[in-house]
Amino acid sequence: MTFLKENYPLVAFIAVYLITKNLILAAAVWSAGSLVQILTSVFTKQPIKKSHIAYFILGVLLVASAYYFDDENFIKWKTSIILWAGALFILFRQLFSKKYIIQDLLKANNVLKDTAPQSLLAKINWLWIVYLTGFSFLNLYIAYTFSTDVWFWFKIIGLFVSTFLLFIISIIMLKEHVNLDDPQDSNPHNKDSQE
Protein backbone atom coordinates (compact mmCIF):
# COMPACT_ATOMS: atom_id res chain seq x y z
CA MET A 1 0.00 0.00 0.00
CA THR A 2 2.90 2.36 0.80
CA PHE A 3 4.37 1.67 -2.65
CA LEU A 4 1.15 2.79 -4.36
CA LYS A 5 0.82 5.84 -2.10
CA GLU A 6 4.34 6.96 -2.91
CA ASN A 7 4.47 5.88 -6.57
CA TYR A 8 1.01 6.35 -8.06
CA PRO A 9 2.37 8.81 -10.69
CA LEU A 10 4.64 6.01 -11.93
CA VAL A 11 1.78 3.49 -11.86
CA ALA A 12 -0.38 5.96 -13.84
CA PHE A 13 2.48 6.46 -16.33
CA ILE A 14 2.73 2.70 -16.89
CA ALA A 15 -1.04 2.27 -17.23
CA VAL A 16 -1.48 5.17 -19.67
CA TYR A 17 1.42 4.04 -21.85
CA LEU A 18 0.18 0.44 -21.96
CA ILE A 19 -3.32 1.59 -22.93
CA THR A 20 -2.44 4.37 -25.40
CA LYS A 21 1.18 3.66 -26.48
CA ASN A 22 1.56 7.45 -26.32
CA LEU A 23 4.72 8.21 -24.35
CA ILE A 24 4.16 11.98 -24.25
CA LEU A 25 0.64 11.56 -22.86
CA ALA A 26 1.86 9.01 -20.30
CA ALA A 27 4.62 11.40 -19.18
CA ALA A 28 2.10 14.24 -18.90
CA VAL A 29 -0.03 12.04 -16.63
CA TRP A 30 3.09 11.28 -14.55
CA SER A 31 3.76 15.02 -14.18
CA ALA A 32 0.14 15.62 -13.20
CA GLY A 33 0.47 12.89 -10.58
CA SER A 34 3.59 14.59 -9.22
CA LEU A 35 1.61 17.84 -8.95
CA VAL A 36 -1.16 15.99 -7.08
CA GLN A 37 1.46 14.64 -4.64
CA ILE A 38 2.70 18.19 -3.99
CA LEU A 39 -0.81 19.59 -3.55
CA THR A 40 -1.78 16.70 -1.27
CA SER A 41 1.20 17.54 0.96
CA VAL A 42 0.19 21.22 0.98
CA PHE A 43 -3.46 20.55 1.87
CA THR A 44 -2.63 17.96 4.54
CA LYS A 45 0.12 20.23 5.93
CA GLN A 46 2.75 17.52 5.47
CA PRO A 47 6.30 18.36 4.44
CA ILE A 48 6.68 18.48 0.65
CA LYS A 49 9.30 16.06 -0.60
CA LYS A 50 11.99 17.72 -2.68
CA SER A 51 11.96 14.73 -5.02
CA HIS A 52 8.28 15.37 -5.84
CA ILE A 53 9.05 18.99 -6.75
CA ALA A 54 12.05 17.94 -8.84
CA TYR A 55 10.07 15.23 -10.70
CA PHE A 56 7.27 17.69 -11.40
CA ILE A 57 9.49 20.50 -12.72
CA LEU A 58 11.64 18.14 -14.79
CA GLY A 59 8.58 16.31 -16.06
CA VAL A 60 6.81 19.50 -17.16
CA LEU A 61 9.93 20.80 -18.94
CA LEU A 62 10.48 17.53 -20.79
CA VAL A 63 6.80 16.98 -21.65
CA ALA A 64 6.56 20.55 -22.98
CA SER A 65 9.72 20.04 -25.05
CA ALA A 66 8.53 16.67 -26.35
CA TYR A 67 5.15 18.12 -27.29
CA TYR A 68 6.58 21.29 -28.87
CA PHE A 69 9.24 19.45 -30.93
CA ASP A 70 7.06 16.36 -31.44
CA ASP A 71 9.93 14.20 -30.19
CA GLU A 72 9.34 11.64 -27.45
CA ASN A 73 13.10 11.27 -26.90
CA PHE A 74 12.86 14.23 -24.49
CA ILE A 75 10.77 11.97 -22.22
CA LYS A 76 13.39 9.21 -22.39
CA TRP A 77 16.02 11.62 -21.05
CA LYS A 78 14.13 11.95 -17.75
CA THR A 79 15.41 8.61 -16.44
CA SER A 80 19.03 9.47 -17.21
CA ILE A 81 18.77 12.96 -15.70
CA ILE A 82 17.28 11.56 -12.49
CA LEU A 83 19.95 8.85 -12.27
CA TRP A 84 22.77 11.35 -12.83
CA ALA A 85 21.28 13.60 -10.16
CA GLY A 86 21.08 10.61 -7.80
CA ALA A 87 24.72 9.72 -8.43
CA LEU A 88 25.81 13.32 -7.75
CA PHE A 89 23.66 13.45 -4.61
CA ILE A 90 25.27 10.25 -3.26
CA LEU A 91 28.76 11.55 -4.11
CA PHE A 92 28.26 14.98 -2.52
CA ARG A 93 26.77 13.50 0.65
CA GLN A 94 29.75 11.16 0.99
CA LEU A 95 32.31 13.90 0.37
CA PHE A 96 30.78 16.67 2.43
CA SER A 97 28.78 15.02 5.21
CA LYS A 98 30.09 11.42 5.40
CA LYS A 99 26.61 9.99 4.82
CA TYR A 100 26.09 6.85 2.78
CA ILE A 101 23.23 5.62 0.60
CA ILE A 102 22.95 2.20 2.22
CA GLN A 103 22.45 3.85 5.62
CA ASP A 104 19.51 5.78 4.17
CA LEU A 105 18.03 2.65 2.62
CA LEU A 106 18.28 0.59 5.82
CA LYS A 107 17.70 3.18 8.56
CA ALA A 108 13.91 2.81 8.71
CA ASN A 109 14.08 -0.74 10.03
CA ASN A 110 17.30 -0.38 12.07
CA VAL A 111 18.81 -3.18 9.99
CA LEU A 112 22.32 -1.72 9.71
CA LYS A 113 24.45 -1.96 12.83
CA ASP A 114 26.77 0.85 13.90
CA THR A 115 29.75 -1.46 13.39
CA ALA A 116 29.93 -0.99 9.61
CA PRO A 117 33.28 0.66 8.78
CA GLN A 118 33.25 3.86 6.75
CA SER A 119 35.62 2.32 4.19
CA LEU A 120 33.05 -0.40 3.41
CA LEU A 121 30.19 2.11 3.31
CA ALA A 122 32.26 4.25 0.92
CA LYS A 123 32.86 1.24 -1.37
CA ILE A 124 29.15 0.56 -1.49
CA ASN A 125 28.52 4.24 -2.23
CA TRP A 126 30.93 4.09 -5.18
CA LEU A 127 29.21 0.94 -6.41
CA TRP A 128 25.87 2.83 -6.43
CA ILE A 129 27.44 5.85 -8.15
CA VAL A 130 28.94 3.68 -10.90
CA TYR A 131 25.66 1.77 -11.29
CA LEU A 132 23.51 4.92 -11.55
CA THR A 133 25.89 6.57 -14.00
CA GLY A 134 26.24 3.42 -16.10
CA PHE A 135 22.50 2.77 -16.20
CA SER A 136 21.83 6.37 -17.24
CA PHE A 137 24.10 5.99 -20.29
CA LEU A 138 22.62 2.57 -21.06
CA ASN A 139 19.17 4.15 -20.87
CA LEU A 140 20.13 6.65 -23.58
CA TYR A 141 21.70 3.94 -25.72
CA ILE A 142 18.49 1.88 -25.56
CA ALA A 143 16.38 5.01 -26.16
CA TYR A 144 18.17 5.95 -29.37
CA THR A 145 18.86 2.43 -30.67
CA PHE A 146 15.61 0.55 -30.08
CA SER A 147 11.88 1.15 -30.30
CA THR A 148 9.92 3.03 -27.64
CA ASP A 149 8.34 -0.26 -26.51
CA VAL A 150 11.77 -1.84 -25.94
CA TRP A 151 12.92 1.26 -24.07
CA PHE A 152 9.74 1.29 -21.96
CA TRP A 153 10.17 -2.32 -20.80
CA PHE A 154 13.90 -1.80 -20.26
CA LYS A 155 13.16 1.23 -18.09
CA ILE A 156 10.38 -0.40 -16.07
CA ILE A 157 11.78 -3.91 -15.63
CA GLY A 158 15.51 -3.35 -16.14
CA LEU A 159 15.78 -0.48 -13.69
CA PHE A 160 13.72 -2.26 -11.02
CA VAL A 161 15.53 -5.61 -11.29
CA SER A 162 19.04 -4.15 -11.49
CA THR A 163 18.43 -1.80 -8.55
CA PHE A 164 17.03 -4.66 -6.50
CA LEU A 165 20.10 -6.81 -7.35
CA LEU A 166 22.43 -3.97 -6.37
CA PHE A 167 20.58 -3.64 -3.06
CA ILE A 168 21.05 -7.40 -2.43
CA ILE A 169 24.76 -7.13 -3.32
CA SER A 170 25.08 -4.21 -0.88
CA ILE A 171 23.46 -6.29 1.88
CA ILE A 172 25.80 -9.21 1.14
CA MET A 173 28.82 -6.90 1.33
CA LEU A 174 27.54 -5.74 4.73
CA LYS A 175 26.59 -9.21 5.98
CA GLU A 176 28.64 -8.92 9.18
CA HIS A 177 27.07 -5.56 9.99
CA VAL A 178 23.42 -6.29 9.21
CA ASN A 179 20.88 -7.34 11.80
CA LEU A 180 18.35 -9.61 10.09
CA ASP A 181 16.89 -11.02 13.31
CA ASP A 182 13.27 -10.27 14.11
CA PRO A 183 13.36 -7.25 16.45
CA GLN A 184 10.66 -8.87 18.60
CA ASP A 185 12.81 -11.98 19.15
CA SER A 186 15.73 -9.90 20.38
CA ASN A 187 13.55 -7.93 22.81
CA PRO A 188 14.04 -9.39 26.34
CA HIS A 189 10.66 -8.01 27.47
CA ASN A 190 8.95 -9.94 24.71
CA LYS A 191 10.53 -13.21 25.92
CA ASP A 192 9.38 -12.54 29.47
CA SER A 193 5.81 -11.95 28.33
CA GLN A 194 5.77 -15.28 26.46
CA GLU A 195 6.81 -17.30 29.52
C-alpha positions, 0 to 999 in steps of 0.5 A: 500500500505504501508503494502505491501511495508513494508511486502512483504517478509512476503506476499511472504512467505505466497504465497510460502508456500500456493503454495508449502507447503514447509516451508523451501523454503518459509522461504528462499524466506522470507530471500531473500525478507529481503535482497531485502529490505536492498539492496533497502535501500542501493541503494535509500540511505535510512536508513536501518532498523535494523529489516530488518537486524535482520530478514535477518540474523536470517532467513538465519541462520535458513533456513541454519540449517533447510536445513542442518538438514532437519528439518523445526522446525528451521523455526518455532523457528523464530517467538518465537525468534523475539517475545522474542527479542521484549519483551526484547526490550520493557523491556529494553526501559522501564527500561533504557530510560522510553519509552513505546511501545504504544507511539511508536505505536501511535506517527505517528498520534499524537493519544496519548496525553501527559497526559498519566501517566507513571504508566499506560504506564508501565502497558501497557508495561508489558501487551505487554511483557507478551503477547509476551513472552506467545505467543512465548511459545505457538508458540513452543507448536503448532510447536511441537504438531501439523502439519506444516499446523496448525502451519502456520495458527496459526502463520499467523492468531493467531499472527495477531488477538491477536496482534490487540486485544492487541492493542485495549485493550491498546487503551481502557486502555488509553481511557482518554488519546487518541485523536480520533477526526479528526485532521482537525476538531480540527484545528481552521483554517480549521473551518474558511476556511469552513465559 
